[in-house]
């Protein structure tokens, strides 16, 4: 609730400009709210720093405080996402990196561990493995799920359904 009220207020402050010449600029006010010195960060960075502090997201906070978002020598967006996620660049795809970042933000260490361990990339579609999905389709067809890949079972299921229609 606090975030939904304060974030639009901070955006309005940053866009409004100073009403009087003697007042502190909105950038300085936003920097003060974010807990950093004025003049070192853009308005977007200040808002991100403020939000990271509000959400207690130390990884994102460090990313912006160290100007990690500004690095032009680190390469593409995936490398920047890896830096934000706190993992080795080039080891994960963009989808995995975003999942790690979201899981860190949502305090789901089991999801981070699952992605970082590589378990999400293991192939469970080989002949000899039985997954819940393979078991369900094979049962409907009256087959042993360990004798087929998921792709084969799906194709057989589609043939079965087309014959019945």
N, C-alpha and C positions, 0 to 999 in steps of 0.2 A: 504494500500500500504506500509506504513511504517513498519507494523508488518511483512509483507511477506518478506521484505528486511532485517530487523534487526534480526529476529529470526534465519534464516539460518546463518547469519553472527556471531551471538552469539554462535550458535552450533559449527561452524567452529573454532571460538576462543577457545571454551572449549575443543575441541578435538586436536587442533594443538600443544599445549605445548609451552613452552618458547623457542625462537630461541637462545637467549643469556642468559648466567648465570646471568648477571646483571639486566635483565628486570624483571618487575613484572609478577608473574605467571598469567596464563589465569583465574584461579579460582578467584584470587584477582581482576582481571579486570572485570570479570563477576559479582562478588559481588559488585564492585563499580557501575557498570551499573544498578544493581538491587537495589542499595541503602541500602545494608546491610554490616555488617562486614565480612571480609574474614574468612574462616575456620569454620563457624558455620553451613553451609548448603552444601548439595551435589550439583553437577552440575545440575542435573535434578530439584532440588528444586530452585536453583538460576534462572533457565530458567522460571520456573513456577511463581516465584515471579516477575521477570521482566515482563512477559506477563500479570500478574494480574495488575501490576501498569500501563502498557501500555493501557490495556482495562478498567482501572478504576474499577476493580472488587474487591471491598473491602472485600467481603465474602471470596473469594479465597485467597486474600492477607493475611488476618488474619489467615486463615487455615494453610498456609505455615509458616508464621512468628511465630506462636505459636507451630509449629511442630505437628499440629494435624494429619498430614499424617503419622507420625511415631508411633502413639499410638498403642501399641500391646494389651493393656488392654481393649480397647473399643469394641472388638469383631470383627465381620465380616465386609465385605465391605459395607453392607447396613448402618451400624452404622457410618462408616466413611463418606459415602455419605450424611447421615443426618447431620452430623457435618458440612460438607462443605456447605450444603444447608441452614444451620442455623435453622433446625427444630428438633423436638423431635424424638430421635431414636426409632425405632420400630413402629412408627405410619404410615409410608408410605412404599410402596414397592420400589424396585430399579428403576423401570420404572418411577414412580411418582417423586422420588428423582431426577433422571436425568432430567426430564421435568422441575422441579423447578429450578435446577441449570442453565439449558440452558435459561429459561425464565428470571432469574435474570441477567445473562450475557447479554442477548439481550434486557434488559430493557422492559420487558413485564409484568408489575405488575398484569394485569388482569388474566394472565395465572397462576401466582403464587397463586393469591387469589382463583381461581377456584379449583386448586389442594388442597390447604391448607384447604379450606372450606369443602371438601369432596363431592362437587357437582358431580365430575367425577365418583363417586361410586354409585350414586343414580340409582335405577332400574327403567328405563322407559319402560320396556317390559311387565309390568303387564296389565292384562285385565282392561279396563277402561281408560287407558292412550292412547293418540294419539300423535305419533311422525310423523315428515314429511315422514320418510321411511315407517312406517306402513300405513299412509294415501295413499301413492303412490301405494303400492302393493295392498291394499284393493280396491282402485279405479279401478285398472286393473281387479280385480276379481269381482267387483260389490258387495263388502261386506262392512259392517260397521267396521272401524278399531278399535273401542272401544270394540268390542265383541271378539277380538282375541289377542293373544300375537304375537310378531314379529316372533317368531319361528313357530307358527301355520300358520301364513300368508305365510311365506317362504315355508313351506311344501306344503300348498295348491297351491301356485304359481308353484312350481316344478311339482306337479301332473297335473296341468292345461297345462303346457308347454309340458309335456310328452304325454298327450292325443292328443294335437294338432299336434304332429310330427309323 
